[in-house]
Amino acid sequence: MICTMVIDLDHLVATPIFLADRCSINFHPLHSYWAIGIYIALLWHKKTRVIGVGLVLHMIIDGIDCLFMS
């Protein structure tokens, strides 16, 4: 599940790369609502369930971070 942190590499395509008060949900490509839907769909397949859990937890944590920023 630690490998699911690789999706944070999409922060490198943002300008600027780091902005302290920016919510990553629906800003970065791999943090978009479409991508989150795909991550949720991974939960239903036995072979991809562990990856899906890691990705969904990552999105939940990023979402909580967005709530604390606003």
N, CA and C atoms as an extended XYZ file, in Angstrom:
210
Properties=species:S:1:pos:R:3:atomname:S:1:resname:S:1:resid:I:1 pbc="F F F"
N         0.820       -1.197        0.000 N   MET     1
C         0.000        0.000        0.000 CA  MET     1
C         0.861        1.257        0.000 C   MET     1
N         2.084        1.156        0.429 N   ILE     2
C         2.962        2.326        0.409 CA  ILE     2
C         3.205        2.772       -1.025 C   ILE     2
N         3.171        1.856       -1.967 N   CYS     3
C         3.391        2.188       -3.374 CA  CYS     3
C         2.305        3.110       -3.920 C   CYS     3
N         1.158        3.170       -3.269 N   THR     4
C         0.097        4.050       -3.758 CA  THR     4
C         0.446        5.515       -3.561 C   THR     4
N         1.501        5.797       -2.829 N   MET     5
C         1.944        7.184       -2.666 CA  MET     5
C         2.577        7.712       -3.956 C   MET     5
N         2.828        6.829       -4.913 N   VAL     6
C         3.419        7.234       -6.193 CA  VAL     6
C         2.490        8.196       -6.935 C   VAL     6
N         1.196        8.168       -6.643 N   ILE     7
C         0.287        9.062       -7.366 CA  ILE     7
C         0.540       10.516       -7.026 C   ILE     7
N         1.323       10.788       -5.999 N   ASP     8
C         1.671       12.176       -5.701 CA  ASP     8
C         2.678       12.740       -6.692 C   ASP     8
N         3.190       11.925       -7.587 N   LEU     9
C         4.088       12.438       -8.624 CA  LEU     9
C         3.377       13.399       -9.567 C   LEU     9
N         2.032       13.353       -9.599 N   ASP    10
C         1.319       14.283      -10.464 CA  ASP    10
C         1.402       15.718       -9.955 C   ASP    10
N         1.906       15.918       -8.758 N   HIS    11
C         2.127       17.269       -8.253 CA  HIS    11
C         3.247       17.954       -9.048 C   HIS    11
N         4.095       17.166       -9.690 N   LEU    12
C         5.200       17.734      -10.458 CA  LEU    12
C         4.746       18.439      -11.728 C   LEU    12
N         3.525       18.169      -12.206 N   VAL    13
C         3.029       18.835      -13.416 CA  VAL    13
C         2.285       20.121      -13.092 C   VAL    13
N         2.115       20.420      -11.809 N   ALA    14
C         1.420       21.645      -11.404 CA  ALA    14
C         2.387       22.824      -11.410 C   ALA    14
N         1.822       24.012      -11.608 N   THR    15
C         2.625       25.225      -11.560 CA  THR    15
C         2.011       26.160      -10.532 C   THR    15
N         2.674       26.497       -9.486 N   PRO    16
C         3.955       25.990       -8.999 CA  PRO    16
C         3.810       24.574       -8.458 C   PRO    16
N         4.909       23.884       -8.321 N   ILE    17
C         4.863       22.492       -7.877 CA  ILE    17
C         4.268       22.390       -6.488 C   ILE    17
N         4.654       23.282       -5.587 N   PHE    18
C         4.114       23.259       -4.224 CA  PHE    18
C         3.477       24.598       -3.909 C   PHE    18
N         2.261       24.548       -3.416 N   LEU    19
C         1.559       25.732       -2.945 CA  LEU    19
C         0.853       25.314       -1.664 C   LEU    19
N         1.227       25.912       -0.560 N   ALA    20
C         0.796       25.436        0.757 CA  ALA    20
C        -0.717       25.433        0.944 C   ALA    20
N        -1.430       26.367        0.360 N   ASP    21
C        -2.870       26.455        0.604 CA  ASP    21
C        -3.711       25.930       -0.558 C   ASP    21
N        -3.154       25.037       -1.358 N   ARG    22
C        -3.880       24.469       -2.500 CA  ARG    22
C        -4.397       23.078       -2.144 C   ARG    22
N        -5.662       22.843       -2.433 N   CYS    23
C        -6.261       21.525       -2.235 CA  CYS    23
C        -5.933       20.665       -3.457 C   CYS    23
N        -5.404       19.482       -3.232 N   SER    24
C        -4.998       18.644       -4.361 CA  SER    24
C        -6.174       17.894       -4.987 C   SER    24
N        -7.285       17.745       -4.257 N   ILE    25
C        -8.449       17.043       -4.804 CA  ILE    25
C        -9.025       17.848       -5.957 C   ILE    25
N        -9.156       17.211       -7.090 N   ASN    26
C        -9.664       17.757       -8.348 CA  ASN    26
C        -8.789       18.883       -8.903 C   ASN    26
N        -7.547       18.985       -8.461 N   PHE    27
C        -6.600       19.922       -9.056 CA  PHE    27
C        -5.559       19.174       -9.871 C   PHE    27
N        -5.029       18.120       -9.311 N   HIS    28
C        -4.028       17.305       -9.990 CA  HIS    28
C        -4.729       16.181      -10.753 C   HIS    28
N        -4.154       15.732      -11.869 N   PRO    29
C        -4.816       14.709      -12.706 CA  PRO    29
C        -5.139       13.408      -11.973 C   PRO    29
N        -4.241       12.901      -11.165 N   LEU    30
C        -4.487       11.635      -10.475 CA  LEU    30
C        -5.284       11.820       -9.180 C   LEU    30
N        -5.666       13.055       -8.896 N   HIS    31
C        -6.512       13.363       -7.746 CA  HIS    31
C        -7.873       13.885       -8.204 C   HIS    31
N        -8.210       13.674       -9.475 N   SER    32
C        -9.474       14.166      -10.017 CA  SER    32
C       -10.630       13.255       -9.593 C   SER    32
N       -11.836       13.767       -9.746 N   TYR    33
C       -13.009       12.972       -9.374 CA  TYR    33
C       -13.123       11.715      -10.241 C   TYR    33
N       -12.722       11.804      -11.504 N   TRP    34
C       -12.745       10.624      -12.383 CA  TRP    34
C       -11.773        9.569      -11.875 C   TRP    34
N       -10.591        9.998      -11.497 N   ALA    35
C        -9.597        9.052      -10.991 CA  ALA    35
C       -10.059        8.420       -9.681 C   ALA    35
N       -10.693        9.216       -8.818 N   ILE    36
C       -11.192        8.679       -7.552 CA  ILE    36
C       -12.253        7.609       -7.820 C   ILE    36
N       -13.091        7.816       -8.839 N   GLY    37
C       -14.078        6.805       -9.219 CA  GLY    37
C       -13.415        5.502       -9.648 C   GLY    37
N       -12.315        5.612      -10.369 N   ILE    38
C       -11.579        4.415      -10.795 CA  ILE    38
C       -10.967        3.715       -9.582 C   ILE    38
N       -10.447        4.496       -8.633 N   TYR    39
C        -9.865        3.908       -7.427 CA  TYR    39
C       -10.922        3.156       -6.624 C   TYR    39
N       -12.113        3.702       -6.565 N   ILE    40
C       -13.210        3.020       -5.866 CA  ILE    40
C       -13.586        1.736       -6.604 C   ILE    40
N       -13.571        1.776       -7.938 N   ALA    41
C       -13.892        0.581       -8.719 CA  ALA    41
C       -12.866       -0.532       -8.501 C   ALA    41
N       -11.632       -0.170       -8.181 N   LEU    42
C       -10.599       -1.179       -7.918 CA  LEU    42
C       -10.928       -2.018       -6.684 C   LEU    42
N       -11.762       -1.499       -5.809 N   LEU    43
C       -12.112       -2.218       -4.579 CA  LEU    43
C       -12.918       -3.485       -4.857 C   LEU    43
N       -13.630       -3.541       -5.989 N   TRP    44
C       -14.490       -4.683       -6.278 CA  TRP    44
C       -13.769       -5.863       -6.908 C   TRP    44
N       -12.557       -5.670       -7.368 N   HIS    45
C       -11.799       -6.756       -7.980 CA  HIS    45
C       -10.790       -7.300       -6.976 C   HIS    45
N       -10.779       -8.576       -6.809 N   LYS    46
C        -9.937       -9.207       -5.787 CA  LYS    46
C        -8.450       -8.926       -6.005 C   LYS    46
N        -8.011       -8.910       -7.257 N   LYS    47
C        -6.591       -8.725       -7.551 CA  LYS    47
C        -6.122       -7.292       -7.309 C   LYS    47
N        -7.021       -6.329       -7.363 N   THR    48
C        -6.628       -4.925       -7.225 CA  THR    48
C        -7.142       -4.285       -5.938 C   THR    48
N        -7.726       -5.076       -5.067 N   ARG    49
C        -8.353       -4.526       -3.860 CA  ARG    49
C        -7.357       -3.802       -2.952 C   ARG    49
N        -6.171       -4.365       -2.754 N   VAL    50
C        -5.193       -3.748       -1.857 CA  VAL    50
C        -4.753       -2.392       -2.410 C   VAL    50
N        -4.517       -2.333       -3.708 N   ILE    51
C        -4.142       -1.066       -4.334 CA  ILE    51
C        -5.295       -0.075       -4.225 C   ILE    51
N        -6.514       -0.546       -4.456 N   GLY    52
C        -7.691        0.317       -4.344 CA  GLY    52
C        -7.853        0.874       -2.947 C   GLY    52
N        -7.645        0.057       -1.935 N   VAL    53
C        -7.751        0.529       -0.546 CA  VAL    53
C        -6.713        1.616       -0.283 C   VAL    53
N        -5.500        1.385       -0.723 N   GLY    54
C        -4.443        2.384       -0.525 CA  GLY    54
C        -4.743        3.692       -1.218 C   GLY    54
N        -5.247        3.617       -2.459 N   LEU    55
C        -5.556        4.835       -3.209 CA  LEU    55
C        -6.744        5.580       -2.612 C   LEU    55
N        -7.772        4.857       -2.199 N   VAL    56
C        -8.941        5.498       -1.591 CA  VAL    56
C        -8.546        6.138       -0.254 C   VAL    56
N        -7.746        5.447        0.543 N   LEU    57
C        -7.286        6.043        1.791 CA  LEU    57
C        -6.450        7.304        1.537 C   LEU    57
N        -5.647        7.278        0.505 N   HIS    58
C        -4.850        8.445        0.131 CA  HIS    58
C        -5.773        9.619       -0.199 C   HIS    58
N        -6.835        9.361       -0.955 N   MET    59
C        -7.767       10.425       -1.322 CA  MET    59
C        -8.531       10.940       -0.094 C   MET    59
N        -8.886       10.039        0.815 N   ILE    60
C        -9.573       10.452        2.040 CA  ILE    60
C        -8.668       11.362        2.864 C   ILE    60
N        -7.410       11.003        2.991 N   ILE    61
C        -6.468       11.815        3.760 CA  ILE    61
C        -6.263       13.172        3.095 C   ILE    61
N        -6.140       13.189        1.757 N   ASP    62
C        -6.023       14.474        1.058 CA  ASP    62
C        -7.290       15.299        1.218 C   ASP    62
N        -8.453       14.657        1.224 N   GLY    63
C        -9.717       15.362        1.418 CA  GLY    63
C        -9.811       15.964        2.812 C   GLY    63
N        -9.354       15.237        3.810 N   ILE    64
C        -9.332       15.773        5.177 CA  ILE    64
C        -8.395       16.976        5.251 C   ILE    64
N        -7.274       16.888        4.569 N   ASP    65
C        -6.340       18.008        4.523 CA  ASP    65
C        -7.015       19.241        3.903 C   ASP    65
N        -7.810       19.031        2.856 N   CYS    66
C        -8.533       20.136        2.219 CA  CYS    66
C        -9.556       20.746        3.183 C   CYS    66
N       -10.203       19.916        3.978 N   LEU    67
C       -11.168       20.435        4.945 CA  LEU    67
C       -10.490       21.309        6.000 C   LEU    67
N        -9.314       20.905        6.437 N   PHE    68
C        -8.593       21.690        7.443 CA  PHE    68
C        -8.072       23.007        6.867 C   PHE    68
N        -7.836       23.056        5.562 N   MET    69
C        -7.345       24.288        4.944 CA  MET    69
C        -8.435       25.339        4.805 C   MET    69
N        -9.684       24.907        4.676 N   SER    70
C       -10.754       25.879        4.452 CA  SER    70
C       -11.464       26.286        5.706 C   SER    70
